[in-house]
Amino acid sequence: MPLNRMGMLLLLLFLGLGGLAQNTGWLNPSADSGPFTDGSRAYYDDVLYATAADGQAHLFWGYGISLPAGSEVVGIEVLVDARKHGAPASALYVELSWDGGVSWTATGYFAGWMSAAWRQYILGGSSDTWGRTWTPAELSDGSFRVRLHAVQASRLDWVAVRVHYREGIAQALTVTPQLVDLGVLTLADYDAGYREVSPAQRITVSSATAWSLHVAADAAMWAYTGSEPPPGKPCSHLEWRVSAFGPGVAGSQTSYVGLSTGQRKVAGGAAGTGLWLEVSLRLRVDYDTTVPGTYELRFTYTLAAP
C-alpha cells in the first residue's frame, strides 16, 4: 500500500502583545493665566522664575500631551521646582482640571513648606490618578489645566507634567504548534478515507476590540515531491474544525470544512486577552490524489475586525 508523509507550515500574522506601562517624560507648559508675576518664566527648568504672592492662584496648560489611541491613563505627576520668596516659609497647593478649568480634582497636593533653597517637589505618582479616571482626550491642551494656589510668597522656576499610561491591547495571534506533521499514512487511513489529528493546534487571540479569525490556503494544490506524476491533490482535502474553545470565543466552525484559497471564518469573539480555541485537522485520503511521496500545504490564519 502507498505510504505518504504529509506536512504543513503555518504563516502567522500579528505577533506580540502590548500593555506595558509607559510615560510621556516631563513636559513643559506653553500657556498660563493668572496673577503670578512673569508666569511664563515657569515654563522651563532654567535660571528664570515666576513669583507667586500669598493667596494667588495661577493656571498653566499647553503641555502637548499625546497618548496612543486606546491608552489607559494610570498615573499623573506634577513637578514643581520652587523656593520661598521672602521671610515666611511658603507652599504651593496643586490641583488638576480635565475640562478647561471648570472642574478640579478633589485630590490635590501640597508642595512645601519651602525654605530659601530651590527644591523639586514631585506630586502624584506613576499609579496616582488624583482621585478620578482620565481619558486621553481630557489631557488635551483644550482640556487639561494645572492650578497652583500660593500660601505665602514663592519663587517658581518650573511646572512640569508627566503622564503614565498603558497602551491598549495589541491585536495578537499565536498558534502552537506552527508546524503540523501528519506523519506516515497507513492502510487503515486509506480504508477510512482520512487521517485525523485532534486537536492539532491551539490558537490564542488578544484584541482590544471585537475580532474575527479566518483561515485560507496559500495555494489551490498541495506541493508534491516524489517519483510519481504530481497527483494534483486539492487544498480542500485538508479539513479543519474548532474542537474546543474558551470564554470570549463565539461563532466557531465546529464541523469539518475543507480549506480553500478564499478566507473562511474560524471563529469570532469579544475584546480580551488570552482567548483560546483548538483546531482539529483531517486529511482526506484516496489512491488517486495521495500517491507515494511527500506533500506540503501552507495556509494562513488572519485576525481582523468582524
Secondary structure, 3 states (H helix, E strand, C coil): CCCEEEEEEEECCCCCCCCCEEECCCECCCEEECCCECHHHHCCCCCCCEEECCCCEEEEECCCCCCCCCCEEEEEEEEEEEEECCCCCEEEEEEEECCCCCCCCCCCEEEEEECCCCEEEEEEECCECCCCCCCHHHHCCCCCEEEEEEECCEEEEEEEEEEEEECCCCCEEEEECCEEEEEECCHHHHHHCEEEEEEEEEEEEEECCCEEEEEEECCCECEEECCCCCCCCEHHHEEEEEEEECCCEECCCCCCEECCCCCEEEEEECCEEEEEEEEEEEEECCCCCCCCEEEEEEEEEEEECC
